[in-house]
Amino acid sequence: MPADGQSHIRIARPSRDLAAAERFWCGGLGLSVVYRIEGGDRAGEHDLLMVGWPDASWHLELVHEAAHPVEPRPTEEDLLVIYLDEPVPEDLVARLIEHGGTRVLSPNPYWNEWGVTVEDPDGYRLVLCRRDWSNS
């Protein structure tokens, strides 16, 4: 079966600290833990945390391998954008910051005009956009 609009998407990223990532994405944004596994300290064994909304067709996979940790290397343009179709709730932004996020300005003025950008504990950027979006 070919990939299509119903195919599930996994966004995989390395993480320095899965507990900090879980606080941000789950406690801050409100995602749920979809799957978790703890590895060991030997090469090839890794800890894995998958978070998402149960009804979404995507999830984040966050990985940490203690024996050979991969340092996250996000850029200012590595964005996960969530289109809210309403004003960005200030209490949501405050909760993301309380749970380890850092509010930042985007180098792209579009995101500053239409949303709020918050870095997660690994430096990846989440944009909460007040606009809506549809691919159709």
N, C-alpha and C positions, 0 to 999 in steps of 0.2 A: 504494500500500500504506500503510495507516495505521500510526502509531507504536504499538508494542506492547512487551512485555517483552523481546523479542529485539533491539530497536533499539539501535544503538550510541550512546553518550552521549559528547559532547565537552564538557569543562569548560574554558572559555577565560578566560584572565586576562592582564592586562598584567604585565610584569616589568621591573624596573630593570636587572637584570643576568642574562642568560640563562646565563652560565657558572656563577654562584653558584647559580642555580636548579637547573641540571643536577647540580651537586655534591650538593645536598641531596636531590633527588628520586631520582637514580640511584645515586650513591655512598652516600647515607644510607639511603634506603628500599629501594633495590634495583629501581627501575623501569628499563626499557630505553628508549633513544631509538627512537621509532617513526618519526619523520620530522624532518628539519631542513632549513632553507633560510636562506641569508644574503641579505639585501636590500642596498640601498645607502643613501646618505645623503640622497637626495631624498625629498620629500613623497610619501607613499603606498608607499614601499618599506620593508619591515620584515624583521626577523629573526624566525624562527619556530622553536620547539622543541616537539615533541610527545613526551610521555613516557607510558609505561604498561607494563603487563604484557602480553606478546604474546597470552595467552589471555583477557584481560579484555574485557568489552564496554563499556569506558569508557577514556578517556585524557585527560590534561591537555594543553592547548594554551597555551603561554606565548609572548607576543608582545612585541617591543620595536621601536619605530620611532624611529630616531636623530633624524630631522628634527622629529618631533612626539611626544616620549615622553609616554605616559600614566602618570601616577603611580598606582601601586596604592593603593587605599583600602579595605583590608579592615577589617571590624569584628570585635569579639570573638565574634560569632555566625556569621561566615563560616567554616564548618567543613567539612573533608573527613574523614569518620569511616570508619575501617576496623575492622570487627568481626573480632577475632582468634579468639574462642571459646577463649581460653586466657590465662594471665597474660601481661602485656606484658613481653617480654624486655628486661631492663636493658641488654644489649649493643646491642640495636636502638636504644634511646633514646640511649645513649652515641654510637653511630655517627651518628645524626641530628644530634646536637650537634656532633660533630667535623666534620661536613660543612656547618656553617653554620646549624644550627637553634638555637632558644632555647626551653628548657623553660619553660612558663608555667602559672599556675593559671587555670582557667576561672572566669568569673563565675557559671557554672551549676554548683552543687555535684554534680550528677549525673555530669558528666564527670570531676570530681576523684575521685569515689568509684569509678567504673567504668573509668577509663582514665588515660592520660597525654596531655597536650596539648603540642605542639611547634609553634612558629611557624617558617615557612620564611623565607628571606632577604627576601622581599617583605612579610612580616607576615601572610600567610594561615596559618590554623591547621589542623594535622593532628591528629586525635584517634585514638590507638590504643586501642581499647576491648576489654576482656577478655571482654565478653559476646558472644553470638552474635545473629544477626538473620536473620529470614526474612520476606518479605512474604506468605507463604501461611499 
